[in-house]
Amino acid sequence: MWVLMTARGQQLGIASLPAVLGSGPDADVRVPHESVIAQHARLSEGSAGTLRIEALGEGVVGVGGRKVERSLLRDGDELILGRVKFTLCARPAPGAASGGASGGASGGASGAASSTASRMASAAAAGTVAGTTSLREGREGRGGAAAARESEAPALTQRRRELQFRKVEARRGLLNADLSQLPTGQRLAVTLGVLLIAAALMAGVAWLVGLIG
């Protein structure tokens, strides 16, 4: 089996040959990119474990950094379709193994699988314990924070009441203020303000009387 791998690790498997590469819906291996035409190139079996690629129509194909019309591809070669770059990788068919070493390979594979399963189980158990511990610590932390907030609530409530009381007292003091207790400058300012308001009222009344008369 052959696989086309992108620089980002995306893989396009080539299930059978010959296969047409392209962006169209009838392509055997779809490459959805604007620089790839509907039927861009054809892959077929080569000789001695190679693939043969052939450009179709106006498809631009590059192998090893140069533009080609047709070429042979080997495992690890760089293939470019339009502006999309791939690396060709040969993958063995599933279940393929050497007959002479089947017993040792199967025993080694079983041992490796057992060891891998044990490591995975241990890691899962460790992750479960760590997750349980983190969850418990998180709950305890939230409980401590809630208790701290509850203990601070009465003090905050008392503080709010004191501030509200002070605001009310300040408003009452302003309304019932004794001018004799104010500094000289403030008393003069208040007196001038009252006189100006009185003069304005008198001028307004005189103006209205003149209009009526």
N, C-alpha and C positions, 0 to 999 in steps of 0.2 A: 504494500500500500504506500502511496505517495501523499505527501501533505505539503501545501503551500502555507508558509508562516510569515506573517507581517512583522514589522519592527515592534509593534505593540503586543505581540504574542497571540494575535488572532490566527486561527487555523482554518484552512479550507481543505477538506479531504477530497481526494480523487478516488472515487469508489471503483471505477472501471475505465478501461481504455479501449478505443480512442475516446477523448473527451474534449468538448468545445468549451473554451473559456470566454466569458463575455458578460455584459451587463443585461442582456435581454432575458426574457422569461423562459426561452427555449434553450438557453445555455446549460450545459451539463454542470459546470462549476460557475456560479454567479459571482461577479465582482462588481458590486454596485458603486461605481465611481464615474464621475462625469467625463474623465479622460479615457474610459474604456468603452468601446463600441459594443453593439449587441452581440456580434460574433467576432471576437477579437483574435483568437488564436486557437490552434488545435494541438492537443497532446496525443502522442501515440507511443507504442512500445519501441524502444531502440534495441541495441545489441549490448550484451554483457552488462545488464543492470543499469541501462540508461533510458532516458526518455527523449523523444524527438519532438521538438516544437516547431510550428510553422505559422507564420503570420497570415491572417485572413483579411481580405479586403484592404481597408486603410488602417488596420490595426498596427500600432507601433509596439514592437517587441525588442527588448534589450536583454542581452546575456553577457554577464561579466563586464558591464559598463559600456558596451557598444551595441549599436542597432543592428539587428539581423533580420533576415527574411525567414531563415530556418536554421536550426542548430540542434546539437545534442546536449542534453542536460544530465548532470550527475548529482549525487547526494551532496548537499551543501552549496550548490551553485546559486548565484543571485539571478533572479528573473524579474524583469520590469515589464509591466503591462500598462501602457499609457504613462501615467505618473505614479503608479502604485508599485512599490518594491516588495518582492517576496524572496524568501529563502526556501529552496526545495529540500525537503527532508524525506528520506526513505524510512518507512516504518515496517517492521516485520508483521506478517499476518498473525492475528490472535491464535494462540495454541500451537504455533510453529516451534519445534524444539528438536534437538539432535537425538536420534534414536539410541545411540550407544551410551549416552549419558543421562538417559531418561530417569533411571532409578535414583542416582545421586542428585540430579537436579530437582526431582520431585521431593526427595527428603530434605534437601537444603531449602527449597521453597517453602515446604511445610514448616520447618524450623523458623525461617525468617518471618513467615506469616504469623506463627504463634508468638514470636518475640515482639513483632510489631503490634499485635493485638494486645499483648500484656502492657506495652508502653502506652498505647492509646487508652486502655482502661485505667492505668495509673494516673495518666494526665487528666482524664475525665473526672476521676475521684478527687484529685487535687484541686481541680477547677471548681468542683461542687463544694468542697470544704471551704475553699477561699471565698466562693460566692456567698455561702451561708454565713461565714464570719463577717464579711463586708456588710451583708444585710443586717446582721445583728448589731454591728457597730453603728450602722446608719440609723437603726431604730433607736439605739441608746442615745446617740447624739441628738436625734430629733426630740426624744423624751426629755433630755437635759435642757435643751433650748426652750421647750414648752414650759418646763418647771421654772426656768429663770424668768420667762416672760410673765408667768402667773405671779411670781414673787414681786416683780417690779410693778405690776398693775396697780396695787393700792397706792404706792408712792406717786405714780404718774397721775392717778385720779386726784389725789390730794393736791398735787402741784397745780393741776388745771383749775381746781376750785379756788386756790389762793390767787391765781392770776386773774380769774374772772372777778373775784371780790375786789381786788385792787383796781381793776378797770372801773367797776361800778362806783367805788369810793372816789376815784379820780374825777369821774363825770359829775358826781354830786358836789365835790369840792369846787369844781369850776362853776357850777350853777349858783352855789351859795357863797361864792368868794366874797370876802370883806375887803373893800378897796383900801382900807386903812392898813391892811397887812401886806399890801403889794409894795414893791420898791417904788421910789419916786418916779423913775422914768416910765414905768408901766402905768402908774396912776395918771401921769400927764397924758400919755398916749390914749388911755381910756377916756379921759375927760375931753380931750380934743375930738376924739371920735364921736362922742355923744353930742358935743356942740355942733359939729359939722352935720350930723344927722338931723338935729333940731333945726338948723338953719336951712337945710334943704327942704325939710317939711314945711317950714314957714314960707319959703319962696314958692313952693308948689301951691300952697293954699292961696297966697296973694295972686298968683297967676290965674288960678281958677276963678277967684273973685273978680278979677279984671275982665275975664272973658264973659262972665255972667252979667256984670254991670254994663 
